[in-house]
C-alpha cells in the first residue's frame, strides 16, 4: 500500500478503501484521546466509553494494557465514579500547584523547557505549524496550543483531511498530509508525551487514567510506525 501514496502508481479501489478505513480509525482514536485529556469525563462521555468495544489485541503491548485497564474500570462503575474521575483528573493534570513536578502537566513546553514553564518555544513552534495548515485557534482549544489535547486534535483534523483527499482522488494532497502528520509526531508528540505519560502512570489512581497513559504510548508508537510504512515506497523485487 505504501507505494500507492508515494506518487508512484495509482491506488486500486480496494487499497484506497482499506487505507481510508484505517485513517478514519486513526482520526477516531486521536479524537478520543484528545477528549480524555481536554477535560474531566462527564456522563455523556462515560456512556460513550461504556458502549465501546475495545480491541483485545492490537499487536502493541502498551496499547493492549491501556485498553485492558480502561475496560476493567468501565466494567466496575459505581454511583460515585464520575466524582472519582473528576478528582483523579485534577490530581493527574492540575495537581496542587506546589511546583512543576506535582502532576503530569499536559503541555509540551513543561517537558521541553529547562525550567518546566508554560508558553515556551514548543508552543510557538506548534502554533506556526497549525497556521501553516490554515488553522487558527479552534473553539475547542481552551488551553495553550501545545496542550496535548490540542496537538492530538490537530492530528485528528489532518487525518480527516487525508480521508477527504483520498476520497476525492487527490493522492498528492493525501501524501503531503500524511507526511505532515509523520513529521509532527516525530518532532512533537512522540518526542515529549512519553515523559508526560510516565508521570501520569505515577499520579493516576483510577485505571481509566492509568489506561489512558498506556494507550497514549502504544497508539502514538503504532501510528508513527504506520506512517513510516505508508510513506516509504516498497522496493520492487529484482
Secondary structure, DSSP 8 states (H G I E B T S, - for coil): -HHHHTTSS---HHHHHHHHHHHHHHHHHHHHHHHHHHS---HHHHHHHHT----S--S-HHHHHHHHHHHHHHTT--TTHHHHHHHHHIIIIITTSSSTTSS---BHHHHHSTT--SSSHHHHHHHHHHHHTT----TT--S-TTBHHHHHHHHHHHHHHHHHHHHTT-HHHHHHHHHHHHHHIIIIIHHHHHHHHHHHHHH--SHHHHHHHHHHHHHHHHHHHHHHHHHS------
